[in-house]
Amino acid sequence: MSSALPITDGSEQQITAIEGRFAKSYLPDHAQLILADGTVKTYHGKKAPSNAPEMADNVLPKLVADASQLTG
């Protein structure tokens, strides 16, 4: 069972899109965070199978770290 906390500071309105090739079978090596002001932040890493995460340079923690700095 998963639960989610609502985003109440309006920060999600600053994100236009999150793009990349995402699949359950691997950790992604490329992603983009596109902000409403036109800023595009690109993240590069190393792709690896999801059952061997230690082989990856997963871009998602990098993207989340930047996105978590947004405020409403």
N, C-alpha and C positions, 0 to 999 in steps of 0.2 A: 504494500500500500504506500502510495506517495502522497505527499501533501505539498501545497504551494502557498507561499505567503503572497498576498497582494502587493503590488507596487503602488505606493500611494504618493510618491513625491513627484510624479510626472516625468521621471527620467526615461521611461520607455517611449515617450513621445519624441525623444531626441534621436531615436534609432529608426532609420528608414528600412534597413535590411541587414541581415547577416547572410553572407553568401559563402559557398564552398562546396566541396564534394564530401558529403557526410554519409556514412553508412555504419551499421551496427558491427560490421566485420573488421573495421580498422579504425585507428586513430588518425585524424586528418593531418595533412602536412601543409595545408594552405587554407586561409579563410580571410574574409574581408568584413569589416564592420563599416557600414555606410550610415553616416549621420545626416540628420535633417538639414544641417547647414551646408551639405555638399562635401564634407570631409570624408575621405575614404582611408581607412586604416587597414593595411595589409599585413598579415602575419604569415611567416614561413617557418616550417619545422621539418620534421622527418616522419614520414608515414610508417606505420607498423601495424601488424595484426592486433586486434583488440585483446587477444589472449596472451600477448607479449608486450604490454605497455612499457616495460623498461627499455625496449628497443626504440621507442618513439621520442621525438621532440614534439609533443602534442601542442598544437596551436590554441586549443580551446581555453586552457588556463590563462594564456596571454590575453586573449580577446576578452574573457570575463573580467580580468584585472582592470583593463582599460574601461570597459563598460560599467564596472562598479563605481568608477569615479564620477560618472554623470550624476547630476542633481537636477531636480525639477525647477 
